[in-house]
Amino acid sequence: MKTYSALVHKDEDMYVAKCPEIGTVSQGRTIEEALANLKEATELYLEEFPQKAAFRPILTTFEVSEHVPSPA
């Protein structure tokens, strides 16, 4: 059993889940459904294309200044 990461974001009325280590993507009406679909898609992908070693992404945050339009 291996552990992979999932990035989830909402896109209109669906949640989109992506596994950055493998590149698989799926969606669902709930976060749980999107993750379950991503797990299934990743398992199917790995059956066809086994991975020798997976990189572990580094999750961090950073700040950017907000652009405030100047008055005309």
Backbone as JSON, one array per atom type, in Angstrom:
{
  "sequence": "MKTYSALVHKDEDMYVAKCPEIGTVSQGRTIEEALANLKEATELYLEEFPQKAAFRPILTTFEVSEHVPSPA",
  "N": [[0.86, -1.17, 0.0], [0.65, 2.17, -0.9], [0.99, 5.65, -0.2], [-0.47, 8.51, -1.57], [-0.74, 11.94, -2.68], [-3.47, 14.3, -2.77], [-4.92, 16.94, -4.48], [-7.54, 19.15, -4.18], [-10.1, 21.02, -5.67], [-12.85, 23.29, -6.09], [-14.89, 23.44, -8.93], [-17.11, 25.18, -10.47], [-20.01, 23.42, -10.15], [-18.86, 21.04, -9.37], [-16.38, 19.01, -7.71], [-12.94, 18.83, -8.22], [-10.33, 16.55, -8.26], [-6.88, 15.94, -8.01], [-4.0, 13.93, -8.43], [-0.85, 14.76, -7.74], [1.58, 13.34, -7.88], [1.23, 11.25, -9.7], [-0.38, 12.26, -11.73], [-2.98, 11.78, -12.33], [-6.46, 12.62, -12.65], [-9.69, 13.38, -11.42], [-13.25, 13.73, -10.8], [-16.11, 14.79, -8.81], [-19.37, 15.1, -7.28], [-19.21, 15.68, -4.61], [-16.6, 16.24, -2.18], [-15.73, 13.83, -1.11], [-16.67, 12.0, -3.03], [-15.2, 12.83, -5.26], [-12.61, 12.22, -4.37], [-12.82, 9.43, -4.03], [-13.27, 8.68, -6.69], [-10.88, 9.56, -7.78], [-9.07, 7.88, -6.49], [-9.83, 5.4, -7.59], [-9.29, 5.91, -10.33], [-6.53, 6.31, -10.2], [-5.62, 3.84, -9.24], [-6.34, 2.2, -11.43], [-4.75, 3.37, -13.42], [-2.17, 2.84, -12.39], [-2.13, 0.08, -12.6], [-1.72, -0.31, -15.31], [0.55, 1.26, -15.79], [2.95, 0.84, -13.9], [4.64, 2.44, -11.19], [8.01, 3.11, -10.44], [9.3, 4.69, -8.54], [7.98, 7.23, -6.54], [7.76, 10.75, -6.42], [7.61, 12.94, -3.64], [5.57, 15.57, -3.27], [6.17, 18.92, -2.11], [4.29, 20.72, 0.06], [3.51, 24.0, 0.54], [3.05, 27.45, 1.47], [2.76, 30.77, 0.09], [3.06, 34.33, -0.13], [1.58, 36.95, -2.06], [1.51, 40.28, -3.2], [-1.46, 42.15, -3.36], [-2.84, 43.54, -6.24], [-3.86, 46.73, -6.43], [-5.96, 48.66, -8.23], [-5.07, 51.85, -9.46], [-6.66, 55.03, -8.95], [-8.32, 56.55, -11.7]],
  "CA": [[0.0, 0.0, 0.0], [1.39, 3.43, -0.98], [0.2, 6.86, 0.06], [-0.31, 9.58, -2.55], [-1.37, 13.21, -2.33], [-4.6, 14.73, -3.59], [-5.27, 18.35, -4.46], [-8.96, 19.23, -4.51], [-10.67, 22.37, -5.78], [-14.22, 23.32, -6.61], [-15.0, 24.02, -10.27], [-18.55, 25.35, -10.64], [-20.79, 22.57, -9.24], [-18.15, 19.78, -9.16], [-15.06, 19.05, -7.09], [-11.92, 18.21, -9.06], [-9.23, 16.03, -7.46], [-5.71, 15.58, -8.82], [-2.86, 13.31, -7.75], [0.32, 15.37, -8.39], [2.67, 12.39, -8.11], [0.93, 10.4, -10.85], [-0.97, 13.07, -12.79], [-4.37, 11.4, -12.54], [-7.44, 13.64, -12.27], [-11.07, 12.93, -11.47], [-14.18, 14.72, -10.24], [-17.3, 14.27, -8.16], [-20.28, 16.14, -6.77], [-18.74, 15.98, -3.26], [-15.16, 16.0, -2.03], [-15.56, 12.39, -0.9], [-16.86, 11.33, -4.31], [-14.05, 13.16, -6.1], [-11.46, 11.44, -3.88], [-13.05, 8.01, -4.36], [-13.07, 8.54, -8.13], [-9.44, 9.73, -8.02], [-8.43, 6.63, -6.05], [-10.1, 4.38, -8.61], [-8.55, 6.27, -11.55], [-5.11, 6.12, -9.94], [-5.39, 2.39, -9.2], [-6.4, 1.7, -12.81], [-3.56, 3.88, -14.12], [-0.99, 2.14, -11.91], [-2.16, -1.29, -13.13], [-1.15, -0.25, -16.66], [1.84, 1.95, -15.78], [3.5, 0.8, -12.53], [5.65, 3.45, -10.88], [9.15, 2.59, -9.69], [9.48, 5.55, -7.36], [7.14, 8.43, -6.64], [8.27, 11.89, -5.68], [6.67, 13.48, -2.68], [5.54, 17.03, -3.43], [6.26, 19.75, -0.92], [3.17, 21.65, 0.13], [3.82, 25.18, 1.32], [2.29, 28.62, 1.07], [3.53, 31.99, -0.14], [2.22, 35.51, -0.23], [1.79, 37.9, -3.14], [0.79, 41.52, -2.92], [-2.65, 42.34, -4.18], [-2.77, 44.71, -7.11], [-5.0, 47.63, -6.24], [-5.94, 49.62, -9.34], [-5.0, 53.27, -9.07], [-7.79, 55.8, -9.49], [-8.06, 57.16, -13.01]],
  "C": [[0.9, 1.24, 0.0], [0.45, 4.59, -0.72], [0.55, 7.91, -0.98], [-1.05, 10.82, -2.07], [-2.55, 13.48, -3.25], [-4.8, 16.23, -3.39], [-6.7, 18.46, -4.94], [-9.37, 20.7, -4.62], [-12.07, 22.27, -6.37], [-14.22, 24.04, -7.95], [-16.49, 24.03, -10.61], [-19.28, 24.43, -9.67], [-20.13, 21.22, -8.96], [-16.85, 20.03, -8.41], [-14.12, 18.28, -8.0], [-10.77, 17.8, -8.15], [-8.11, 15.58, -8.39], [-4.64, 14.97, -7.93], [-1.59, 13.85, -8.42], [1.46, 14.39, -8.67], [2.47, 11.6, -9.39], [0.39, 11.21, -12.02], [-2.41, 12.71, -13.09], [-5.3, 12.49, -12.0], [-8.82, 13.01, -12.35], [-11.95, 13.99, -10.84], [-15.34, 14.02, -9.57], [-18.15, 15.42, -7.65], [-19.94, 16.55, -5.34], [-17.23, 15.74, -3.23], [-14.91, 14.5, -1.89], [-15.69, 11.61, -2.2], [-15.68, 11.6, -5.24], [-12.82, 12.36, -5.68], [-11.61, 9.96, -4.18], [-12.81, 7.76, -5.84], [-11.59, 8.67, -8.48], [-8.69, 8.46, -7.61], [-8.62, 5.54, -7.1], [-9.31, 4.66, -9.89], [-7.06, 6.02, -11.38], [-4.77, 4.64, -9.88], [-5.38, 1.79, -10.6], [-5.17, 2.13, -13.6], [-2.32, 3.07, -13.71], [-0.96, 0.67, -12.32], [-1.49, -1.34, -14.5], [0.27, 0.31, -16.68], [2.4, 1.97, -14.36], [4.61, 1.84, -12.36], [6.77, 2.82, -10.07], [9.39, 3.39, -8.42], [8.64, 6.8, -7.58], [7.81, 9.56, -5.87], [7.21, 12.37, -4.72], [6.68, 15.0, -2.83], [5.66, 17.73, -2.08], [5.12, 20.74, -0.96], [3.57, 22.8, 1.05], [2.92, 26.31, 0.86], [3.24, 29.77, 0.81], [2.56, 33.13, -0.32], [2.58, 36.32, -1.47], [1.0, 39.15, -2.79], [-0.38, 41.63, -3.88], [-2.47, 43.62, -5.0], [-4.04, 45.52, -6.91], [-4.94, 48.65, -7.37], [-5.89, 51.05, -8.83], [-6.18, 54.02, -9.66], [-7.4, 56.49, -10.79], [-8.18, 58.66, -12.97]]
}
